[in-house]
């Protein structure tokens, strides 16, 4: 279940493996989503009050089903601008990078935007947890700054789409204060705004010199049979994992 055709799908080097899980271990296997629990059936997060033994089992299945070369570097995500080296003993942050083969970088999401990043030679990779707070806090900028190359490739994993993501004026004002260009990521609807988190990230990445950007066409909120969504499922929403590693 590893994604071996990254070059064709994302434009990533052949030795870079990328994977995003769904709310089921095998999507499309005919399993209906539970109406009582947003966890069903492949939640990978420990912090959402799911049964711990179930999550442990799911994480073991993740390694087996996706043929991962190692246990992923799991983070304690806090919507910060902190980007960690996978080799670091620290785990509090919202992005992780590595230059080591067989080391799996990971973030968890349920509406926030996962951003996969690789250099052209596939010798340095990382993944970013980019919710709106993290974007404002500069998590994209801090991650790009950790790369030794400037010619990078980026791919957007599944996140909430603009029409499903309504925010208040206070959020809009914070984005515009950060960068006036970011107003192009919003559509005003009365006294509210709809935020295109994909577009906001695209604007920031291009300002940082990242021109090769793919993805950005899915919606975790609307695709209920496929993805978890915090905005849709509430506090009992599970989390998907987004993984990148070098072979």
C-alpha positions as CSV (number, residue, x, y, z in Angstrom):
1,X,0.0,0.0,0.0
2,X,3.0,2.3,-0.3
3,X,2.7,4.9,-3.0
4,X,5.6,3.8,-5.3
5,X,4.6,6.0,-8.3
6,X,5.3,9.4,-6.6
7,X,7.2,10.7,-9.6
8,X,4.1,10.3,-11.8
9,X,1.6,11.4,-9.1
10,X,3.4,14.2,-7.3
11,X,6.6,14.9,-9.3
12,X,8.7,13.6,-6.4
13,X,11.9,11.6,-6.9
14,X,11.4,7.9,-7.2
15,X,13.2,7.2,-3.9
16,X,10.8,9.4,-1.9
17,X,7.7,7.6,-0.6
18,X,4.6,9.5,0.4
19,X,1.3,8.2,1.9
20,X,-1.9,9.7,3.4
21,X,-4.2,7.3,5.3
22,X,-8.0,7.5,5.2
23,X,-10.5,6.9,7.9
24,X,-10.5,3.2,7.0
25,X,-7.4,1.1,6.8
26,X,-8.5,0.1,3.3
27,X,-10.6,2.8,1.7
28,X,-13.5,1.5,-0.4
29,X,-13.6,-1.9,1.4
30,X,-17.4,-1.5,1.9
31,X,-17.2,-0.5,5.6
32,X,-19.8,2.0,6.5
33,X,-18.7,4.9,8.8
34,X,-20.2,4.8,12.2
35,X,-22.9,7.4,12.9
36,X,-22.1,7.3,16.6
37,X,-18.3,7.8,16.5
38,X,-16.0,9.8,14.3
39,X,-13.2,7.4,15.2
40,X,-14.3,4.5,13.0
41,X,-12.2,2.7,12.1
42,X,-8.5,3.8,11.5
43,X,-7.9,6.7,13.8
44,X,-4.1,7.1,14.5
45,X,-4.2,9.8,17.1
46,X,-3.7,9.2,20.8
47,X,-5.0,12.6,22.0
48,X,-8.6,12.4,20.9
49,X,-10.0,10.2,23.7
50,X,-10.2,7.1,21.4
51,X,-9.5,3.7,23.0
52,X,-5.7,3.7,23.5
53,X,-5.4,-0.1,22.7
54,X,-7.3,0.5,19.5
55,X,-4.9,3.3,18.4
56,X,-1.9,1.2,19.3
57,X,-3.3,-1.6,17.1
58,X,-4.0,0.8,14.3
59,X,-0.4,2.1,14.5
60,X,1.0,-1.4,14.2
61,X,-1.3,-2.1,11.3
62,X,-0.1,1.2,9.7
63,X,3.5,0.0,9.7
64,X,2.5,-3.4,8.3
65,X,0.0,-2.3,5.6
66,X,2.2,0.6,4.3
67,X,5.4,-1.4,4.5
68,X,7.0,1.4,6.6
69,X,10.7,1.0,7.2
70,X,10.4,2.3,10.8
71,X,8.0,3.6,13.4
72,X,6.9,7.1,12.4
73,X,8.2,10.1,14.2
74,X,5.0,11.1,16.0
75,X,4.6,14.7,17.1
76,X,2.7,16.5,19.8
77,X,1.2,19.1,17.5
78,X,0.4,22.5,19.0
79,X,-0.2,24.7,15.9
80,X,3.2,26.2,16.2
81,X,6.0,27.2,13.8
82,X,8.3,24.5,15.2
83,X,10.0,22.2,12.6
84,X,12.0,19.3,14.1
85,X,14.7,17.1,12.8
86,X,13.4,13.5,12.9
87,X,16.5,12.5,14.8
88,X,15.7,15.0,17.6
89,X,14.6,13.7,21.0
90,X,12.0,16.5,21.0
91,X,8.5,15.7,19.8
92,X,6.6,19.0,20.3
93,X,6.2,20.7,17.0
94,X,4.2,20.9,13.8
95,X,6.6,19.8,11.1
96,X,9.4,17.2,10.8
97,X,12.2,16.7,8.3
98,X,15.0,14.2,7.7
99,X,17.9,13.4,5.4
100,X,18.2,9.8,6.7
101,X,17.0,6.8,4.7
102,X,14.3,4.8,6.3
103,X,13.2,7.4,8.8
104,X,9.4,8.1,8.5
105,X,8.3,11.7,9.1
106,X,4.6,12.1,10.1
107,X,1.9,14.5,10.9
108,X,-1.8,13.9,11.9
109,X,-4.7,15.9,10.5
110,X,-8.5,16.1,10.4
111,X,-9.1,19.3,8.3
112,X,-5.7,21.0,8.6
113,X,-3.4,20.9,5.6
114,X,-0.6,18.4,5.3
115,X,2.2,19.6,3.1
116,X,4.8,17.1,1.8
117,X,8.2,18.6,0.8
118,X,11.2,17.1,-1.0
119,X,14.3,18.4,-2.6
120,X,14.9,17.5,-6.3
121,X,17.3,14.8,-5.5
122,X,15.3,13.1,-2.8
123,X,18.0,13.5,-0.2
124,X,15.9,15.7,2.2
125,X,12.2,15.4,2.9
126,X,9.6,16.7,5.4
127,X,6.0,17.0,6.2
128,X,4.1,20.0,7.7
129,X,0.9,20.2,9.8
130,X,-0.5,23.5,8.4
131,X,-3.7,24.5,10.1
132,X,-4.7,28.2,9.9
133,X,-3.0,28.9,13.2
134,X,0.2,27.2,12.1
135,X,0.1,29.1,8.8
136,X,-0.2,32.4,10.7
137,X,2.6,31.3,13.1
138,X,5.0,30.6,10.2
139,X,5.3,26.8,10.2
140,X,5.7,26.8,6.4
141,X,8.5,29.4,6.5
142,X,10.3,27.7,9.3
143,X,10.2,24.3,7.5
144,X,11.4,25.6,4.2
145,X,14.3,27.4,6.0
146,X,15.4,24.0,7.3
147,X,16.1,22.7,3.8
148,X,19.6,23.0,2.4
149,X,18.3,23.2,-1.2
150,X,16.2,26.1,-2.5
151,X,14.7,24.2,-5.5
152,X,12.0,22.2,-3.7
153,X,8.9,20.2,-4.6
154,X,5.7,20.4,-2.5
155,X,2.5,18.4,-2.5
156,X,-0.8,19.2,-0.6
157,X,-2.5,16.3,1.1
158,X,-6.2,16.3,1.8
159,X,-7.6,19.2,3.8
160,X,-10.9,21.1,4.2
161,X,-12.0,23.0,1.1
162,X,-12.8,26.7,1.0
163,X,-16.6,26.4,0.7
164,X,-16.6,24.3,4.0
165,X,-14.2,26.5,5.9
166,X,-15.9,29.6,7.3
167,X,-13.9,31.9,9.7
168,X,-14.5,35.2,11.3
169,X,-13.2,38.6,10.5
170,X,-10.6,38.4,13.2
171,X,-9.0,35.5,11.3
172,X,-9.1,37.3,8.0
173,X,-7.5,40.4,9.6
174,X,-4.6,38.3,11.0
175,X,-3.9,36.8,7.6
176,X,-3.9,40.1,5.8
177,X,-1.7,41.6,8.6
178,X,0.8,38.8,8.0
179,X,0.8,39.3,4.2
180,X,-1.6,41.4,2.1
181,X,-1.4,38.8,-0.7
182,X,-3.2,36.4,1.6
183,X,-6.5,38.3,1.1
184,X,-6.7,36.3,-2.2
185,X,-7.3,33.1,-0.2
186,X,-10.6,34.5,1.2
187,X,-14.1,35.0,-0.1
188,X,-16.4,37.2,2.0
189,X,-19.8,35.8,2.9
190,X,-21.7,38.5,4.8
191,X,-19.8,39.2,8.0
192,X,-17.8,35.9,7.6
193,X,-15.1,34.7,5.3
194,X,-14.4,31.4,3.6
195,X,-10.7,30.5,3.8
196,X,-8.9,28.5,1.1
197,X,-6.1,27.0,3.2
198,X,-4.6,25.5,0.0
199,X,-4.4,28.9,-1.6
200,X,-2.9,30.5,1.5
201,X,-0.2,27.9,1.6
202,X,0.4,28.2,-2.1
203,X,0.9,31.9,-1.8
204,X,3.4,31.5,1.0
205,X,5.3,28.7,-0.7
206,X,5.7,30.7,-3.9
207,X,6.9,33.7,-2.0
208,X,9.6,31.3,-0.6
209,X,10.6,30.2,-4.1
210,X,8.7,26.9,-4.2
211,X,7.1,26.8,-7.7
212,X,6.4,23.1,-8.1
213,X,3.2,22.5,-6.1
214,X,0.7,19.8,-6.6
215,X,-2.5,18.6,-4.9
216,X,-5.2,20.8,-3.3
217,X,-8.3,19.3,-4.8
218,X,-9.9,17.3,-2.0
219,X,-12.1,18.2,1.0
220,X,-11.9,16.3,4.3
221,X,-15.3,17.9,5.4
222,X,-17.3,16.9,2.3
223,X,-15.7,13.5,1.7
224,X,-17.2,11.8,4.8
225,X,-16.7,8.2,3.6
226,X,-13.0,8.8,3.1
227,X,-11.7,11.3,5.6
228,X,-12.0,12.4,9.2
229,X,-13.1,16.0,9.7
230,X,-13.0,17.9,13.0
231,X,-15.4,20.5,11.8
232,X,-17.9,17.8,10.8
233,X,-17.4,15.2,13.5
234,X,-16.4,17.3,16.5
235,X,-14.3,16.2,19.4
236,X,-14.7,12.6,18.6
237,X,-13.1,13.0,15.2
238,X,-10.2,10.7,14.5
239,X,-7.0,11.8,12.6
240,X,-5.3,10.7,9.4
241,X,-1.6,10.2,9.2
242,X,0.6,11.8,6.4
243,X,3.9,10.1,6.0
244,X,7.1,10.7,3.9
245,X,10.4,8.9,3.9
246,X,13.5,8.2,1.8
247,X,14.2,4.7,0.5
